[in-house]
Amino acid sequence: MDNNRIAAIQKIEKERKSKVICYLTGDRAQFPTNIGEDVIPILYRHLELIGYQNKIDLFLYTRGGDMVVPIRIVKLIRNYCKSLSILVPYRCHSAGTLICLGADEIVMTKLAELTPVDPTSQTHPFNPKMPNPANPLQQITLPISVEDVRSYLAFAKEELDAQDQQIVELYSKMTNQSYPNITHLHPLALGNVYRVQKMIKIITRRLLEMHFKITESNQDLTINKIIKEITEDICVHNYPIYADEAKKLGLKISKPKDNQEKLIWELFELYSERMKLALPFNAIEELGINPSMQGNCYGAYIESLNAEDAFNFIYDLTRHPQQANMPIFNMSKVQWEKIR
């Protein structure tokens, strides 16, 4: 238990008259983590200890992850509170932005950023494959960006003035292996891309409808505007959506008071230090003069006043017998650990 983090959480709870749960996924090289379904039972434990509250603040830092998990997270937390707010100290990308869409309030610091939620089809069995450079006998499944496919066809229509029949021919070239020198997409892989795109729009709408009063026609127009902007119009996946732009979209954005902003940022810095987010991993420096060593790095955190869980990467470093400047890195264990 870190008393500094506990004290920081207590200060935010007192300032905002809420109960705080912190959820951070890491983006340190060698130890990245994403939003995933494994977090659901851990969040449930924290919520059971907190009990039903008027307001819960989810302190969130993430580069993204599974696009279906956000609606599970939001629905789970809403079972324990009248009002849900997301505290965004800094990055809250992709699937993290989806979580924000399901909140009654998104509290963004001056540095906080959301992003579009265009997904990538990562592991579909019919995705294109290429030889693994490290082992030519193995193949690597290539991801397909939904936005890349959509933008390619939009480019053909808008910039090249392609007509409907020409668009059909483009699809044919993308899926027909008889065309040389073209990376082909299986028709079922393209079908999955379309399915994923529709799924994201449905999830985005359902998250927004949790707190927008859709009986009012202007609210439905706002929802449609947000969906279009978040899932279609912004073509760069990591485009930063800051508080002013998010508010113009119609999202329920709040800027923290000066004292609250300071408290939120101080808490983020404590987690950043704990997870070494700003510290590049240097295997040579880690190993030092030792022939071998075991180290660890916390790649994700879920913490509240009553409980603490961390995703721990445990790794081994061994000095290379021929190349001293290239230690052998081996990940020996990765797991969630219940700290308290």
N, C-alpha and C positions, 0 to 999 in steps of 0.2 A: 504494500500500500504506500503510495506516495502522498505525503501530507500536503505538499504544495498543490498538487492537482485537486485533491479533496477540498482544500481551502478555496481554490479558484472556482470549483463547481458550486460550492456553498454560496460564494459571493454572487454568482450569476443567478442562482435560485432566489436569493434574497432580493436582488435588484429587480428581477422580472416576476417575482411571485409565482414561481413555477417549479416543476421537477425536471431535472436535466438528465438525459442519457447521451453519452458521447459515442459516436461511431466513426472511426477513421480507417480507411484502407490506405496502404502505403504505396508510394511511387518511387522508392529508392531502387536504383539499378541493382540487379541480382536478387532483390527481395520484393517484387511487386505483388500486390494483392488486388482483388476486385470484389465488388458487391456480389455475393453469392448466396444460395439458399441455405448454406450451412450456418448462416447468422440467425436464422429464424428462431430455432429453439433457445439460442443464447439470449436474444432480445426478450423472448418470452419469460425467461428466468428473471431478468432484470425488472420487467414490468410487473410480474407477480410480487416481487419484493417491494416495489414502489406502491402498488395498489392504484385504485381509481383516483384520478386527480382532475381538478378544473382545467389545468393547463400543463402540457408536457412539451418541453423544448428538446428537439433532437439536434445535437451539435454534430455537424456532418462535414467530413472532408473526404473526397474520393475523386478518382479519375474515371470511374464508371464500373461497368460489369454487366451481369445478367439483366436483360431488359424486362423480364417478367417479375423478378424478385421485388422491385419497388412497390408494386401494388400490394404484394403480400406484407411488406414492411408497414406500409401506411395503414392498411386495414387492421393489422395486429395492434399497432399503437393506438389507433382510434377506438379500439375496444376498451381502452384504459383512461380515456380523457374526454372532456367536452371540447377542448380546443387543442390543436396541434400546430406548433411553430417549428420551423427549421432555422437553426442558427448557422449561417455560412461564413466562416472566417476567411476562407480563401477559395480553393478550387472545389467545385461541386459539379462535376462533368457528367454528361451522358445519362447513365442510369441514376446518378445522384440528382440530376436535374428533374428526372421523372419523380423521384421521391418528393422534391420540392413542390411539384405541381399538385400533389395531393394534400398539401398543408393549408391551413387557414391563414397562415402568415409566413412569409419568407423574410428573415432578418439578414440583410446583407451588409457587411462592412464595406469600406471604401475599396478594399482589394478583392472582395468576393466576386466570383464569376460563375455563371451557368454556361451551358453550351447547347447546341442542337442535340436532338436525340435520334439521329439517323443511325440505325443499327448495322452490324456486320454479321453476315452468315459465316460462322467460324468453322463448324465441324460437320456440315452436311455431307453424307457419304458420296454425293455426286459432285461436290466441289472439284475444281481442277487440282491436279497434283503435279509436283515437280520432284526430281531427285534431291535427296538430302545431301548438301555439300560435304557434311561430315561423314556420311556413310552412303555412297551411291546405291547400295543395295536397298536402302529404305526410301520411302517417299514422304514428302511433306504435303499436307492438305493446305491449299491456299484459301485464305478468307475472301469472301465477295462482299464488297461494300454496297449496300442498297443504294446509297447516294451516288456512287460511281456509275452504276448501271443506269439509274434514272437520268443522271447528268449527261451521260453519253448519248442517250436517245434525245434528250432535250437539245443538246448541242446540234444534232443532225437536223432537228426541226427548226430551231430558232436561228442558227447561224448558217446552215447550209441549205435551208429552205426545202428540206426533204419532205416529200409527199407520203401519204399513207402507204402506198405500195412500196416505196423505197424504205420506209421504216420496217415493213415486213421483211424485206430483203436483208436489212441489217440484222434483224433477229435471226434470220436463216444463217447468215455468215457466222454469227456468234455461236451457233449450236451445231453447225454442219462441219464435220471433220474433213470433208473433201476439199475445203479451202486451205491452201498451204500457208505456212508462216503466220497463222493466227492462233492465239490461245483460245481454245474452244470452251464454251460453257455447256454443260449437259442441260437439256430442256428442264429436267426435274430440279436442277440447281437454280435455274432462273425462276421456276415456279415457286421455289422456296423463298427466293428473294422477294417476290411479290407478296407471298403470304406473311413474311416478316414485316414488310412495310405496312400492310393492313393491320397487323397485330399491334404495331406501335401506335398507330392512329387510334385504335380502339382503346388501348390502355391509357393513352394520353387523355382521351375524352372522359373515361370513367374516373380517372384521378381528379380531373377538374370538376366533374359533376358532384364530387363528394362535398364540395363547399360552395360552389356557385349555385345561386337560386335560378334554375333553368326555367322556372315558370315565367320569368320576365324575358321578353324577346331579345332585349339588348344583351342580356347575359349569354344567351345562346350564340349571338353574333360574336361576342368576345371569345367564347370557347372556340368557335370555328377559326377565328383569327389567330389565336394562340397555336392551335393544332397545325394550321398551315405554315405559320412562321417557324415553329420549332421543328417540324418534321419534313418540310419541303423547301421553303424559300431560302433559308440560310444554307448554302451549299458546302461550307467548310466545317468539318466535324468538330474541330477544336476552336471554332470562332468564339471568343469570350463575350458573353452577354452580361454586361455590368448592370448595376441596380437601375440606372436611369432608363436603359433600353428595355429591361425586363418590365419596368413599370409601364412604359408606353405600350407594351404588348397587351397589357391588361392583367398581369400577374399581381398578386397581393403582396407588394414589397413594402417592407419597413426598414428605415435606416435607424440603427441603434443610436441612443443618446451617447454623448461623448464618453461617459463613464462605462456604459455597457460595451461600447466598441473596444475600449481599452481592456476590459475584463475578458471579452471573447478572444481578443488577439493574444493576451497573456496565456490563456488556457491552451490555445493552439501551439504556441511556442513551447510549452511544457511537453506536449505530445510530440512535437517535431523533434525535440531533443531526445525524448525517450525512444522514438522510432528511427532516429538518425536520418530524418528525411532530407536534410540539407547537407549531409555528409557523404561524399562520393565513396564508394567501396574500393579500397586499395588492398588487394591480397598481399602484396609485398610488404606493405607497412604493417598489416595485421600479423603476418607471420614473424616479422622481425628476424631475430637470430635463431629462432626455434626451428628444429627440424620438422615439427608438426604441431598442430594445435587444433582445438575445437572452439568454435565461437557461436554466437547466436545473434539474431536480429529480430525485433518485433515488427511484423509486417502489417498488423491490423490490431485495432483496439476497440473494445466495447466496455464502457465504464459508467457507473453511476455511484451515488453515495453508498449504496448497499452492496455493490458487487463489482468485480473486475475480471475481465477475460481478455487474453491477448493471443494472437496468432504468432507462434514462435517458429522461426526458421533456425534449425540447428545444423551447422555445417562443419566440415573438416577441411583443413588446409595442410598440405604436405609439400615439403620442398622437392622440386623436380630434380632427379638425379643428374640430368645433363644441362638443364636451363634454369639457373638460379632465379632469373627474373620472371619466371612463369610458374608460380606455385600451382599445384594440382588442387582444384576446388571440387568438393563433393558434398552435395546436400544430403545429410544423413537422416534428417527428420523434419517434417513440417506438420504442425498440429495446433489446434486451439487448446489453450491451457486455462483452466479455472484458477485464478490467482487468489480470489477471495469470494 
